[in-house]
Amino acid sequence: PLAGLVATALAEAAVDTARRNAARLGLGERVEVRPGHWYEPVAGQRFDLIVGNPPYIAAGDSRVEPGVRRYEPPQALFAGVDGLDALREVVGGAPRHLVPGGWLAVEHGDTQAADVRALFEAAGFEAVRTHADPAGRDRCTEGRRPV
């Protein structure tokens, strides 16, 4: 109950939706939503925990359902040829925005766990591990910035 949250989103519609949701849930005073690209809105700030759900779908991934392609903006879904472009930015930039011992957790595609763990390790994270979703697919990786 004492935690505060800073959320960032590039799309103005996403910023507006997040602000409305926070207000509707009575969290308006504890949740601050800032427009901008990844860490730009929090320049110079450090956090205990960063959680991200960046785009992670490869541009040519045929598994994306037509309805998803029709209703979601491409920038919310696709992240380059291998789907890792946004994850490279989020993981690579996180150490500058985490306190020593702080944690990063990101959602990713079900075939990307090994590559995402490699990104965490290359960025200097420790205690890196991947978690499966309820269907048993590897979908979230976390790691801790060394103390």
Order of alpha helices (4+ residues) and beta strands (2+ residues): beta-alpha-beta-beta-alpha-alpha-alpha-beta-alpha-beta-beta
